[in-house]
């Protein structure tokens, strides 16, 4: 490096869930780390060990191949006692007095940080951040949540070394995105922590405008540093747009890809599906397939499995997880996309953007007030439900089936054009560039500089 050149800036990206994690937030984490690397930053990712995801949440190994080779990954152990099933590792208290053990665990979990299961990770996370900074000085920290404990790596580097940071919310800390209520009490430990962190942040990112607006109203003096960085879809994984109608001789396939949590209205959908299919027409012999995970963990939810089994005779089936690298292929087998989301004014879901890239008819099975409605409102083949009653769902399914048979190529082309605005790189680029421009003094980068 020449004496007058400034070294490329070093970004520490903190994300509990990073490949091979298969959690919903992993795609945002992967894309963000790669975006900073492509923009000329030196990037270090601080995350949990691979074994954490393999053992507890399920892993998608194909995602590791998508990490930019220039990104350094630092993994530190994460203990999750509540999820430990190996009885050989249980304490005597857990084995002999499980209620007492759970009470002690609940208390110890929040001793260092007020977040069940994740609180004990604060100290290891802070120490790892210090060590990374000592070895390779950090110019900017970007921490993504949840879990919210991720923010503490940014906190310690800011307090001790003055490193600026960005808080990237995939969800919200104080806001219940499903019902709009507070998750924690005003003036409580979580509230005070969040306020302090927000006050010292360089920028704060949210996944949609309703969540940003809620926080801006709550913290008006910080509104200017709050930005929407929508999830978007990843072009390398996105489905190819389907611009032709399926063959008339083949029954239609309706498809869902994603994590079906208990918040997702699977039972109302199943009832609406049974009703719509019984009416024949474009849904004659049609199939509805659910791909992804049933619940948040590697083992499918027994409750959801039983529900789907009850509707198997109606052509509804659970097909299992899909590696990210196979998602494009799977979309190619659908004629209609099913967007089934939990109720909530502030709920968008990253899948909504990927769905638009398919140019397929999209049946929006969720509360019409969800934030996803704002995303899809002008999508030419959008079929929202009026409510979550079976009849309303059936009507939307029938309309989408008719569109799958009859929509012309011009309409499908318009769907493809609509989707281009939601490419994830378009969402990230403005903020990545603004941060580059905003770094000053010792943190100032030079375009194209190398270490």
C-alpha positions as CSV (number, residue, x, y, z in Angstrom):
1,X,0.0,0.0,0.0
2,X,1.4,3.4,-0.9
3,X,2.2,5.9,1.9
4,X,-0.6,8.2,0.8
5,X,-3.3,5.5,0.3
6,X,-5.8,4.8,3.0
7,X,-6.4,1.1,3.8
8,X,-9.7,-0.5,2.9
9,X,-12.1,-0.1,5.8
10,X,-12.6,-3.1,8.1
11,X,-16.2,-4.0,8.8
12,X,-17.1,-6.4,11.6
13,X,-20.4,-8.0,10.8
14,X,-22.1,-9.7,13.8
15,X,-24.8,-12.3,13.2
16,X,-25.6,-15.2,15.4
17,X,-27.2,-16.9,12.4
18,X,-24.8,-17.2,9.5
19,X,-24.3,-20.0,7.0
20,X,-24.7,-22.9,7.5
21,X,-27.6,-21.7,9.6
22,X,-30.9,-22.3,7.8
23,X,-32.9,-19.7,9.8
24,X,-34.9,-17.1,7.9
25,X,-32.5,-14.3,8.7
26,X,-29.5,-16.1,7.3
27,X,-30.2,-14.8,3.8
28,X,-30.1,-11.2,4.9
29,X,-26.9,-11.9,6.8
30,X,-25.2,-13.6,3.9
31,X,-26.2,-10.9,1.4
32,X,-25.1,-8.1,3.7
33,X,-21.6,-9.5,4.4
34,X,-21.2,-10.1,0.7
35,X,-22.4,-6.6,-0.2
36,X,-19.7,-5.0,2.0
37,X,-17.1,-7.3,0.5
38,X,-18.1,-6.4,-3.0
39,X,-18.0,-2.7,-2.1
40,X,-14.3,-3.0,-1.2
41,X,-14.5,-3.4,2.5
42,X,-12.5,-6.0,4.4
43,X,-15.2,-8.0,6.2
44,X,-15.0,-10.2,9.3
45,X,-18.1,-12.0,10.3
46,X,-18.5,-12.9,14.0
47,X,-21.0,-15.8,14.5
48,X,-21.7,-19.0,16.3
49,X,-20.0,-22.3,15.5
50,X,-21.3,-24.6,12.7
51,X,-22.1,-27.2,15.3
52,X,-24.7,-24.8,16.8
53,X,-26.8,-24.9,13.7
54,X,-26.2,-28.5,12.9
55,X,-27.2,-29.6,16.3
56,X,-30.0,-27.3,17.3
57,X,-31.7,-25.5,14.3
58,X,-30.8,-27.4,11.2
59,X,-28.2,-26.5,8.6
60,X,-28.1,-25.7,4.9
61,X,-24.5,-26.5,3.8
62,X,-25.1,-25.1,0.3
63,X,-25.2,-21.6,1.8
64,X,-21.6,-21.8,2.8
65,X,-20.5,-21.9,-0.8
66,X,-22.2,-18.6,-1.4
67,X,-20.1,-16.6,1.1
68,X,-17.6,-14.3,-0.7
69,X,-14.1,-15.8,-0.4
70,X,-12.8,-12.5,0.9
71,X,-15.0,-12.7,4.0
72,X,-13.2,-13.9,7.1
73,X,-15.5,-15.9,9.5
74,X,-14.8,-16.1,13.2
75,X,-16.9,-18.6,15.0
76,X,-17.3,-18.9,18.8
77,X,-19.1,-21.5,20.8
78,X,-22.7,-21.0,21.8
79,X,-24.2,-23.0,24.6
80,X,-28.0,-23.8,24.5
81,X,-28.8,-25.8,27.6
82,X,-32.5,-25.8,27.1
83,X,-32.1,-27.5,23.7
84,X,-29.5,-30.1,24.9
85,X,-31.0,-33.6,24.4
86,X,-27.9,-35.6,25.3
87,X,-28.7,-36.7,28.8
88,X,-25.0,-37.5,29.4
89,X,-24.4,-33.8,29.4
90,X,-27.2,-33.0,31.9
91,X,-26.5,-31.9,35.4
92,X,-27.8,-33.8,38.3
93,X,-30.2,-30.9,39.1
94,X,-31.7,-31.1,35.6
95,X,-32.1,-34.8,35.8
96,X,-33.5,-35.0,39.3
97,X,-35.2,-31.7,39.8
98,X,-36.1,-30.4,36.3
99,X,-38.4,-27.6,37.6
100,X,-35.7,-26.2,39.8
101,X,-33.2,-26.5,37.0
102,X,-35.5,-24.5,34.6
103,X,-35.9,-21.8,37.2
104,X,-32.2,-21.5,37.7
105,X,-31.6,-21.4,34.0
106,X,-34.2,-18.7,33.5
107,X,-32.4,-16.6,36.0
108,X,-28.8,-17.2,34.7
109,X,-29.9,-16.6,31.1
110,X,-30.7,-12.9,31.8
111,X,-27.9,-12.2,34.3
112,X,-25.6,-10.6,31.7
113,X,-28.2,-9.6,29.1
114,X,-32.0,-9.7,29.2
115,X,-32.6,-12.3,26.5
116,X,-33.7,-15.8,27.3
117,X,-31.3,-18.5,25.8
118,X,-29.0,-15.9,24.3
119,X,-28.1,-13.7,27.3
120,X,-25.0,-15.7,28.4
121,X,-23.4,-15.2,24.9
122,X,-22.8,-11.5,25.7
123,X,-19.4,-12.0,27.4
124,X,-17.9,-14.4,24.8
125,X,-19.2,-12.1,22.1
126,X,-17.6,-9.0,23.6
127,X,-14.3,-10.8,24.2
128,X,-14.2,-12.0,20.6
129,X,-15.0,-8.5,19.3
130,X,-12.1,-7.1,21.3
131,X,-9.7,-9.8,20.0
132,X,-10.7,-9.2,16.4
133,X,-10.2,-5.4,16.9
134,X,-6.8,-6.0,18.5
135,X,-5.7,-8.1,15.6
136,X,-7.2,-6.1,12.8
137,X,-8.7,-2.7,13.9
138,X,-12.3,-2.4,13.1
139,X,-13.6,0.8,11.4
140,X,-17.3,0.0,11.5
141,X,-19.5,-2.7,13.2
142,X,-22.8,-3.8,11.7
143,X,-24.8,-6.0,14.1
144,X,-28.0,-7.7,13.1
145,X,-30.7,-9.0,15.4
146,X,-32.4,-11.0,16.6
147,X,-31.0,-12.2,18.8
148,X,-30.5,-8.7,20.3
149,X,-27.4,-9.8,22.1
150,X,-25.6,-9.4,18.8
151,X,-25.7,-5.6,19.4
152,X,-23.4,-6.0,22.4
153,X,-20.3,-6.6,20.2
154,X,-21.0,-3.3,18.6
155,X,-21.6,-1.7,22.0
156,X,-18.2,-2.8,23.5
157,X,-16.2,-1.7,20.5
158,X,-17.9,1.7,20.5
159,X,-17.5,2.2,24.3
160,X,-13.9,1.1,24.5
161,X,-12.5,2.2,21.1
162,X,-15.0,4.6,19.6
163,X,-15.9,2.3,16.7
164,X,-19.2,3.5,15.0
165,X,-21.9,1.0,14.5
166,X,-25.1,0.1,12.6
167,X,-28.0,-1.7,14.2
168,X,-29.8,-3.9,11.7
169,X,-33.2,-5.1,12.9
170,X,-34.6,-8.1,11.2
171,X,-37.5,-7.9,13.6
172,X,-37.9,-5.6,16.6
173,X,-36.8,-5.5,20.2
174,X,-39.6,-3.7,21.9
175,X,-42.3,-4.0,19.3
176,X,-44.4,-7.1,18.9
177,X,-44.7,-7.2,15.1
178,X,-47.8,-9.4,15.2
179,X,-50.1,-7.4,17.5
180,X,-48.4,-4.0,17.7
181,X,-48.0,-4.2,21.5
182,X,-44.9,-3.8,23.5
183,X,-42.8,-6.9,24.2
184,X,-41.2,-5.4,27.3
185,X,-42.2,-2.8,29.8
186,X,-41.5,0.9,29.4
187,X,-38.5,1.9,31.4
188,X,-37.5,-1.7,31.9
189,X,-34.1,-3.2,31.3
190,X,-34.6,-3.9,27.6
191,X,-36.1,-0.5,27.0
192,X,-33.1,1.3,28.6
193,X,-30.6,-0.8,26.8
194,X,-32.2,-0.2,23.4
195,X,-32.5,3.5,24.0
196,X,-28.8,3.8,24.9
197,X,-27.7,1.8,21.9
198,X,-30.0,3.7,19.5
199,X,-28.6,7.0,20.8
200,X,-25.0,6.0,20.0
201,X,-25.7,4.4,16.7
202,X,-24.5,5.6,13.3
203,X,-27.5,4.2,11.5
204,X,-30.5,1.9,12.3
205,X,-31.9,-0.4,9.6
206,X,-35.4,-1.8,9.5
207,X,-37.0,-4.3,7.0
208,X,-40.1,-2.3,6.2
209,X,-41.6,1.2,6.5
210,X,-44.2,0.4,9.2
211,X,-41.5,-0.9,11.6
212,X,-39.3,2.1,10.8
213,X,-42.1,4.6,11.3
214,X,-43.0,3.0,14.7
215,X,-39.5,3.4,15.9
216,X,-39.2,6.9,14.5
217,X,-42.3,8.0,16.4
218,X,-41.0,6.5,19.6
219,X,-37.5,8.1,19.1
220,X,-38.2,11.2,17.0
221,X,-34.8,12.7,17.7
222,X,-33.2,9.7,15.9
223,X,-35.6,9.5,12.9
224,X,-33.0,10.8,10.4
225,X,-30.6,7.9,11.1
226,X,-33.4,5.3,10.7
227,X,-33.6,3.7,7.2
228,X,-35.6,1.0,5.5
229,X,-33.3,-1.8,4.1
230,X,-35.9,-4.2,2.8
231,X,-35.0,-7.9,2.6
232,X,-35.4,-8.2,-1.2
233,X,-34.5,-11.3,-3.1
234,X,-31.1,-12.7,-4.0
235,X,-30.7,-12.6,-7.8
236,X,-28.4,-15.7,-7.8
237,X,-31.1,-17.7,-6.0
238,X,-34.2,-16.1,-7.4
239,X,-36.7,-18.1,-9.5
240,X,-36.7,-17.6,-13.3
241,X,-39.9,-15.8,-14.3
242,X,-42.5,-18.1,-15.8
243,X,-43.9,-16.3,-18.8
244,X,-46.0,-19.1,-20.2
245,X,-49.2,-20.8,-18.9
246,X,-48.9,-24.4,-17.8
247,X,-50.1,-27.1,-20.2
248,X,-53.8,-27.6,-20.1
249,X,-53.5,-31.4,-19.5
250,X,-51.6,-31.0,-16.3
251,X,-53.2,-30.3,-12.9
252,X,-52.0,-27.1,-11.3
253,X,-49.4,-27.1,-8.5
254,X,-49.7,-24.4,-5.8
255,X,-46.5,-24.0,-3.8
256,X,-45.2,-22.5,-0.5
257,X,-41.5,-22.1,0.4
258,X,-40.5,-20.9,3.8
259,X,-40.6,-21.6,7.5
260,X,-44.1,-22.3,8.8
261,X,-44.2,-21.1,12.4
262,X,-47.1,-21.5,14.7
263,X,-48.1,-17.9,13.8
264,X,-48.7,-19.0,10.1
265,X,-52.4,-19.6,9.5
266,X,-52.0,-23.1,8.1
267,X,-55.3,-24.4,9.4
268,X,-57.5,-21.6,7.8
269,X,-55.5,-22.1,4.6
270,X,-56.1,-25.9,4.6
271,X,-59.8,-25.4,5.2
272,X,-59.9,-22.8,2.4
273,X,-57.9,-25.1,0.1
274,X,-60.3,-28.1,0.7
275,X,-63.3,-25.9,-0.1
276,X,-61.7,-24.4,-3.3
277,X,-60.6,-27.8,-4.6
278,X,-64.0,-29.3,-4.0
279,X,-65.4,-26.8,-6.5
280,X,-63.3,-28.1,-9.4
281,X,-62.7,-25.7,-12.2
282,X,-59.1,-24.6,-12.5
283,X,-58.4,-26.5,-9.2
284,X,-59.5,-29.8,-10.5
285,X,-57.0,-32.4,-9.1
286,X,-54.7,-29.5,-8.1
287,X,-52.0,-30.0,-5.5
288,X,-50.7,-27.7,-2.8
289,X,-47.2,-28.3,-1.6
290,X,-45.4,-26.9,1.4
291,X,-41.6,-26.8,1.2
292,X,-39.3,-25.6,4.0
293,X,-39.5,-26.2,7.8
294,X,-42.5,-26.8,10.0
295,X,-41.4,-24.8,13.1
296,X,-38.1,-23.2,14.0
297,X,-36.1,-26.3,14.7
298,X,-34.6,-29.1,12.7
299,X,-37.4,-31.5,13.8
300,X,-40.8,-30.7,12.2
301,X,-43.6,-29.6,14.5
302,X,-45.7,-32.6,15.4
303,X,-48.8,-30.4,15.6
304,X,-48.3,-29.0,12.2
305,X,-47.5,-32.4,10.7
306,X,-50.8,-33.8,12.1
307,X,-52.7,-30.9,10.6
308,X,-51.3,-31.5,7.2
309,X,-51.9,-35.2,7.4
310,X,-55.6,-34.4,8.0
311,X,-55.8,-32.7,4.6
312,X,-53.6,-35.1,2.6
313,X,-56.6,-36.5,0.8
314,X,-57.3,-33.0,-0.5
315,X,-53.9,-32.8,-2.3
316,X,-52.2,-30.9,0.4
317,X,-48.7,-32.2,1.3
318,X,-45.6,-31.3,3.3
319,X,-42.5,-32.0,1.1
320,X,-39.6,-31.1,3.5
321,X,-36.8,-28.6,3.5
322,X,-35.2,-27.1,0.3
323,X,-31.5,-26.2,0.2
324,X,-31.2,-22.6,-0.9
325,X,-29.4,-23.6,-4.1
326,X,-32.4,-25.7,-5.1
327,X,-35.0,-23.0,-4.5
328,X,-34.9,-21.7,-8.1
329,X,-35.6,-25.2,-9.4
330,X,-38.5,-25.7,-7.0
331,X,-40.2,-22.5,-8.0
332,X,-40.1,-23.8,-11.6
333,X,-42.5,-26.6,-10.6
334,X,-45.1,-24.2,-9.3
335,X,-48.0,-22.7,-11.2
336,X,-49.2,-20.5,-8.3
337,X,-47.2,-19.2,-5.3
338,X,-48.7,-19.4,-1.8
339,X,-47.7,-16.5,0.5
340,X,-49.0,-17.7,3.9
341,X,-48.0,-15.3,6.7
342,X,-48.7,-14.7,10.3
343,X,-51.1,-11.8,11.2
344,X,-49.5,-8.5,12.0
345,X,-49.4,-4.9,10.8
346,X,-45.6,-5.0,10.8
347,X,-45.1,-8.4,9.1
348,X,-43.5,-8.5,5.7
349,X,-41.4,-11.7,5.3
350,X,-38.4,-11.9,3.0
351,X,-40.2,-14.5,0.9
352,X,-42.6,-11.9,-0.6
353,X,-39.8,-10.4,-2.7
354,X,-38.6,-13.7,-4.0
355,X,-42.2,-14.7,-4.9
356,X,-42.5,-11.6,-7.2
357,X,-39.4,-12.7,-9.2
358,X,-41.3,-15.9,-10.2
359,X,-43.9,-13.8,-12.2
360,X,-46.4,-16.4,-10.9
361,X,-49.9,-15.6,-9.5
362,X,-49.5,-15.0,-5.8
363,X,-52.2,-15.9,-3.3
364,X,-51.7,-13.7,-0.2
365,X,-53.1,-15.7,2.7
366,X,-52.6,-13.3,5.5
367,X,-54.3,-10.4,7.3
368,X,-54.8,-7.7,4.6
369,X,-53.3,-5.2,7.0
370,X,-49.9,-6.9,7.0
371,X,-47.0,-4.9,5.6
372,X,-46.7,-7.4,2.8
373,X,-49.8,-5.8,1.3
374,X,-47.9,-2.6,0.7
375,X,-45.2,-4.5,-1.2
376,X,-47.6,-6.5,-3.4
377,X,-50.4,-3.9,-4.0
378,X,-49.4,-3.2,-7.6
379,X,-48.2,-6.7,-8.5
380,X,-50.3,-7.6,-11.6
381,X,-51.1,-11.2,-10.4
382,X,-51.7,-10.6,-6.8
383,X,-54.7,-12.3,-5.2
384,X,-55.2,-11.2,-1.6
385,X,-57.8,-12.7,0.8
386,X,-60.4,-10.4,2.2
387,X,-60.0,-12.1,5.5
388,X,-58.9,-15.4,6.9
389,X,-62.2,-17.2,6.7
390,X,-62.2,-20.4,4.5
391,X,-64.6,-18.9,2.0
392,X,-62.4,-15.8,1.4
393,X,-59.3,-18.0,1.0
394,X,-61.1,-20.3,-1.4
395,X,-62.2,-17.4,-3.6
396,X,-58.6,-16.1,-3.8
397,X,-57.3,-19.6,-4.6
398,X,-59.8,-20.1,-7.4
399,X,-59.0,-16.7,-8.9
400,X,-55.3,-17.4,-8.8
401,X,-55.9,-20.8,-10.4
402,X,-57.9,-19.1,-13.2
403,X,-55.1,-16.6,-13.7
404,X,-52.5,-19.4,-13.9
405,X,-54.4,-20.9,-16.8
406,X,-55.4,-17.6,-18.6
407,X,-52.9,-14.8,-17.8
408,X,-51.2,-13.6,-21.0
409,X,-47.5,-13.1,-21.5
410,X,-47.7,-9.3,-21.3
411,X,-49.2,-9.6,-17.8
412,X,-46.5,-12.0,-16.7
413,X,-43.8,-9.7,-18.2
414,X,-45.3,-6.9,-16.1
415,X,-44.8,-9.1,-13.0
416,X,-41.2,-9.6,-13.9
417,X,-40.6,-5.9,-14.4
418,X,-42.3,-5.2,-11.0
419,X,-39.9,-7.6,-9.2
420,X,-36.8,-5.8,-10.4
421,X,-37.1,-3.1,-7.8
422,X,-36.8,-5.7,-5.0
423,X,-33.5,-7.2,-5.8
424,X,-31.6,-7.3,-2.5
425,X,-28.5,-5.7,-3.9
426,X,-30.6,-2.6,-4.8
427,X,-31.8,-2.5,-1.2
428,X,-28.4,-2.7,0.3
429,X,-26.3,-0.6,-2.1
430,X,-27.4,2.9,-1.0
431,X,-26.7,2.2,2.7
432,X,-23.3,0.5,2.0
433,X,-22.3,3.5,0.0
434,X,-23.6,6.1,2.5
435,X,-21.6,4.4,5.2
436,X,-18.5,4.5,3.1
437,X,-19.0,8.2,2.4
438,X,-19.7,8.9,6.1
439,X,-16.6,7.3,7.6
440,X,-14.1,10.1,8.5
441,X,-10.7,10.5,10.0
442,X,-9.1,7.3,11.0
443,X,-12.0,5.4,9.6
444,X,-12.0,7.0,6.1
445,X,-11.8,4.5,3.3
446,X,-10.4,5.1,-0.2
447,X,-12.2,3.6,-3.2
448,X,-10.3,0.5,-4.4
449,X,-7.7,0.7,-1.5
450,X,-6.3,-2.5,-0.3
451,X,-4.7,-3.4,3.0
